[in-house]
Structures are given as C-alpha cells and as structure tokens.
C-alpha cells in the first residue's frame, strides 16, 4: 500500500508541475482515501490481535 501511495504522490507532483490542477485534485483525493483506508485496516488488524490474546 505504501508503494502505491508513493507512486501516486509522484504522479501528483508531476500533475501539479504541469498545471493540471483538476487531475492533481483527484490524485490527492485518492491518496487521502488510501491513507484513511490503510489506517482503518491497521486498526482492525490491531483489534483482531488484541481479541486473540
């Protein structure tokens, strides 16, 4: 997941440099979604581990 976010951040930077603000906004939204989704998945895994112990 981290590699995907890093790739999207590079794309975001390139779009921003090229003046493609609408596309950059969409990529930024995708990054935000993946970061939140990753945090939720991690919290669920942590809770599952706690329940097993």
C-alpha positions, 0 to 999 in steps of 0.5 A: 500500500505504501508503494502505491501511495508513493507512486501516486504522490509522484504522479501528483507532483508531476500533475501539479508541475504541469498545471493540471490542477483538476487531475492533481485534485483527484490524485490527492483525493485518492491518496487521502482515501488510501491513507484513511483506508490503510489506517482503518485496516491497521486498526482492525488488524490491531483489534483482531490481535488484541481479541486473540490474546 
